[in-house]
Amino acid sequence: MASTPKSKTPARTKVRPAGFPTRDQVVEFITTSDQPAGKREIAKAFGLKGQEKIALKALLKDMADEGVIDLGPARAFHKMGGVPKVTVLRIVDVDDTTLIATPERWEAEGQPAPRLRVVERGKRGALTIGDRILARTEEAGRGWVAHPMKKLAKASEELLGVVEVMADGKLWLRPVDKRIRKDTLISDVGTAKPGDLVLAEPHGRPPRISARVTDILGDPFAPRSFSLIAIHKHGIPHVFPDRVEEEATKASALPLHEDKREDLRHLPIVAIDPSDARDHDDAVWATPDEDEGNAGGYKAIVAIADVSYYVRPGSALDKEARKRGNSVYFPDQVVPMLPHELSSDMCSLRAGQDRAAMACHLTINANGKVTAWRFTRAVIRVAAVLAYEDAQAAIDGTKDNDLLEPALKPLWACWALLRKARDARDPLALDLPERRVVLDEFGKIVSVAVRERLDAHMLIEDYMIAANVAAAKALEAKKAPVMYRVHETPGREKLVALKEYLATFDIDFALGQVIRPATFNALIRKVGESEEKEQIMTQILRSQTQAYYSPQNMGHFGLALGSYAHFTSPIRRYADLLVHRALVGAYGLDLPAPKDKVIPDRSSLSQEDYENMGRVGEMISGHERRAMEAERETVDRYVAAFLSAHVGEVVKARITGVQNFGFFATVDGLGGDGLVPVSTMGAEHFYYDEAGKALQGVDSGDRYTVGQRLELRLAEADPINGSLRFELPDNPAPRGGPMKRDRTRPGVVHRGRPKNIRHIGAKRGKHKR
């Protein structure tokens, strides 16, 4: 055992325990250290010598390959959107000779990612656009600066953009990332042609940086190109290695062992999913409980695809699934967590076909409380796969369905009880619209609309929640490990901001009370159907924390549940697969070992799974955020493409964010955020009310605040990066017409505060409304 290091611990760095560090200790050290945290510093802090240093090098390489170190801790940023003292940045721009960087991970909803000035010491020009650095940050003046500690390995992203040709014949790379505000001169285009979507490497030193094309991805407007942009930008694994595909083929041929499973094929179990669903991993059934002790109650089954039977701990399939973390759903394609032979075939609950399932049996009393549960491995035969709209139409009597009496009516009757219990629990009631991009067979946009919210959606949601709770409590009863879905109570900083915001509407919000979802629901009911309702609901949403996965239970605030785990989607979420494995082990549900020695014997939780639950929880939480960002950006690109034919028209919009340089708005029913720069809002001066999240005209009193609905002129719609720009319809366009890309001065951006803006800060006090 190595001795405690004699050297002094770096300033403001915690004293570490002696001995070889765990992965968690390495992450903690890098996160909390104000000094460069390389291999030498880590070894010194933990007193490592000789062979231990070699082992540390291997550990750090593994952690870097898995994205644990380079990407930083899963929840790196302060709750109010501040920048950590030490964090990973990506250089995205250059202002004259000063490099500009943004945080690689930015999770402060409603707050734009900060742009930090990079202060290089010693020899300048060692860094360039696209580089990733570990940096110490600090506030300086009116912004942030970053002091590079070390240069990190390049991610798979490089520079992603479209080749454009200027009038003088020079080629430029137009970035697809909104954060990169300037084009880059192409020094080596290879065989790429103008209009091609390409990957490129940055070359040179500021201010003379150029790009060398390394890979041609094709036409940026071709089918699937918008999702391809997101895949490359975020480094999402989208091609399965041959050995994983081969193992999927062998796994899909495993026998069902019907004789050792509970046979539920006689029940009219139905799957109710979106009409465009590519896989079906859950199905439901209910019937009145004939037990006299449960008068008025129901028995229900939530049957979930038995993915753990096919994807076993330590297998190539398992490692690839963990690497991906989840499936990613784009309008034009799905990047699945598992190969199609499993995700779209053997693990998909198809109608009329025998399928392996994990069955959650629920007993529900007349008050909607789940009083008992049990889990079995079963074989099922789904009676039908129904779209939400078709199931709803059958219940409403507008469409005939043979399963109405035997399957759908009992499901709805049982759901009425579950709803009763849900209403008593009073979970957070923020019903947010979901955009749906509809494409034709050629990949062209047909429409962009908000999905209709039906009772059928809420029915399936409540059955899934009941099964998820049962899974968590069943594992707790067995003292087995649980990968919880955690949603913590909002932090004080966000609640203070919400209080200040509500005060601008003369609404009191007491900070001393115990905060529950019902607290916010009561607030929403108090607002009623006033014009401010949507604004206030938006701000309540922004006060919430980001949900994540962890083996430590902190409860689920939004659902008002003490124990909650994801169990119902193991085809597309790795967390659910771990919960299935834990249930198999806790309840002794393992089946005979496969004869093919390529596939591991056990399907229950392995020792490695158990020991690494915390680390895996952080990884898959990060993968989830990556997928959400990629999906949102792709939809934004489709929306921008859809709106590009309507530039110059006036559209109905809603303000989604306000900053001192302007406000962001989204088109009603479509989404896609765009900026209204304050510099285009006329000659009047505007005050920025930070507490009220508003811009207010000094002379006119015109006020622009979050949630406000108004009409705007669409000035620009850029499908390549998904950005929109709006103008006030009453204001004339800037002289020279709408803003255009300046090809005579490529990449020039005017910076600094617009002349017609004044800031209301703590020192100046609030402007009277």
Disulfide bonds with the S-S distance in Angstrom:
none
